[in-house]
């Protein structure tokens, strides 16, 4: 059995620029949350970063799918799939998520809270 290792991986540099910009935004918001000791803002920021991470996972997963199929590939289809992946990632992260935001919150809140480690959004 021969395995096809020539999977089409379409890396669009504009997506990576957007991801880098979102990570830079995360850094800036994190610094503001530290300055203001705003725990709710910290949790919101952690959820945003989890959404960025999930979006990257979805894009990577989608890039491994064979390009033949019922619906032909086009710029419009790739744009739609990219936007869909982004919204699905945001909805997952803003809901229960995969636990990444909660773990980041616990770690980061130790650095700037005044001894209390209560979590505003973790059940």
C-alpha positions, 0 to 999 in steps of 0.5 A: 500500500502506497501512501500519498505524502504529497498533500496539498498544503496551501499556506496563505501568508495573509492568514499568518499575518492576521494570526500574528496581529491577533497575538500582538493584540493579546500581548497589549491587552494582557499588559493593560489587564496587568496594569489595571488588575482586571481579572474579567479582562484577563479571562476574556483575553485568554479566551481570545487567545484560545480562539486564535489557537483553535483557528490555527488548528482548524486551518492546519486540519483543513489544509490536510484534506484532499482538494478533489471533491464535489465542490471545486476549490475557489478563492470564494470557497477558501474565504468562506471556509476561513471565515467559518473556521474563525467563527467556530473557533470563537464560539468554542472558546467563548463557550466552555472551550477546550480548557486552554483559556482556563489554564492560561488564566490560572497561570497568569492570574498568579502573576498579578492578583493580590493573593486571591485566586478566584476565577470569575468564569470557571465553574 
